[in-house]
Amino acid sequence: MSRKQRLPKDAAQYYDWLVGQSFNIENQIKQVPKISLEEQATMGASAAEYTPQNLQKVNALTARRSQIEVEAQRIVGQI
């Protein structure tokens, strides 16, 4: 029996929802446009993958995904 199956029904549904949200956020991060390799090459050693504005978006999404993962771990730890 997997851990997920042992969770109470409400907790299991919440966990599933959290996992879904994490995947949605990951897809949102993948959709944020990156700076082209040509542009990065012209920037030299200070090259970044994202523009400052897009980097803020990625950082905010990553922080939210981390919060979701912590919450999911908390639920699993209550078994």
HELIX and SHEET records of a PDB file:
HELIX    1   1 ARG A    3  ARG A    6  1                                   4    
HELIX    2   2 LYS A    9  GLN A   31  1                                  23    
HELIX    3   3 LEU A   37  MET A   43  1                                   7    
HELIX    4   4 GLY A   44  SER A   46  5                                   3    
HELIX    5   5 PRO A   52  GLY A   77  1                                  26    
END                                                                             
